[in-house]
Amino acid sequence: MDSRLERVLILCKTYPSPSARYVETSCVAGISYAGELMRLYPVLFRYIQDEQQFKKWQWVTARIYKSNTDNRPESYKVFVDTISCDPDILSRPKKSGI
């Protein structure tokens, strides 16, 4: 299993759902610093340390690896104990009138 440290801007998170395999999971979508779309799953959000719980529009750095059970190119698993959150949360983009 090849893993790498990745910087990801969190775009959205699903509401935690019960899971027979993982107890409770969330799916997180983000974009890497290099512009790659990323799906991080499973994220045991309620079970990670307070300082590792991230919000939408926040940059995080974490060790990730390619999922071997999900063939989608954007799907990765994350070592939740490696999550490090930037202290600042970006402003939400303003809606255009289009």
C-alpha positions in Angstrom: 0.0 0.0 0.0 1.6 3.2 -1.2 0.6 6.3 0.8 1.4 9.9 0.5 1.0 13.1 2.4 -1.6 15.3 0.7 -2.9 18.8 1.2 -6.7 19.0 0.5 -9.2 21.8 0.5 -12.4 20.3 2.0 -15.4 21.1 -0.2 -18.2 19.1 1.4 -18.9 16.4 3.9 -21.8 14.0 4.2 -23.8 13.6 7.4 -22.4 10.6 9.3 -24.2 7.4 8.5 -24.3 4.1 10.4 -22.1 1.5 8.9 -21.8 -2.2 9.7 -18.2 -2.3 8.8 -17.0 1.1 10.3 -19.6 1.9 13.0 -20.3 5.3 11.5 -18.8 7.0 8.5 -18.8 10.2 6.4 -17.6 10.7 2.9 -15.6 13.9 2.2 -15.0 15.6 -1.1 -12.1 17.9 -1.6 -9.6 19.2 -4.1 -5.9 18.7 -3.7 -3.4 21.6 -3.8 -2.5 20.4 -7.3 -6.2 20.6 -8.4 -7.1 16.9 -8.3 -10.6 16.1 -7.2 -10.6 13.7 -4.2 -13.1 11.5 -2.4 -12.0 10.5 1.1 -13.8 7.6 2.6 -14.4 6.4 5.2 -13.9 9.3 7.6 -14.9 8.4 11.1 -15.6 12.0 11.8 -17.2 11.9 15.2 -14.5 9.6 16.5 -11.5 11.7 15.6 -9.8 14.2 18.0 -11.3 17.7 18.3 -8.3 19.4 16.8 -8.5 17.1 13.8 -12.2 17.8 13.0 -12.3 20.0 10.0 -14.9 22.2 8.4 -15.8 23.0 4.8 -13.5 25.4 3.1 -10.6 24.4 5.4 -7.2 23.1 4.2 -6.1 19.9 5.8 -3.0 17.8 5.4 -3.2 14.0 5.8 -1.7 10.7 4.8 -3.8 9.1 2.1 -3.7 6.0 0.0 -5.5 4.7 -3.1 -8.6 2.7 -2.2 -8.2 -0.9 -3.4 -12.0 -1.6 -3.1 -13.2 1.5 -5.1 -12.2 1.8 -8.7 -13.1 5.5 -9.0 -9.9 7.4 -9.7 -10.8 10.1 -7.1 -11.3 7.7 -4.2 -8.8 7.5 -1.4 -8.7 6.3 2.1 -7.3 8.5 4.8 -5.3 7.7 8.0 -7.4 9.9 10.2 -4.8 10.0 12.9 -2.6 12.0 10.5 -5.1 14.8 9.8 -3.7 18.2 10.5 -6.0 21.2 10.0 -5.0 24.7 9.0 -6.2 27.2 11.6 -8.0 29.4 9.0 -11.2 28.6 7.1 -11.5 30.2 3.7 -14.4 32.6 3.0 -17.2 31.0 0.9 -17.2 32.1 -2.7 -19.8 34.8 -3.4 -22.7 33.6 -5.6 -22.8 35.1 -9.0 -26.1 36.5 -10.2 -26.2 34.0 -13.1 
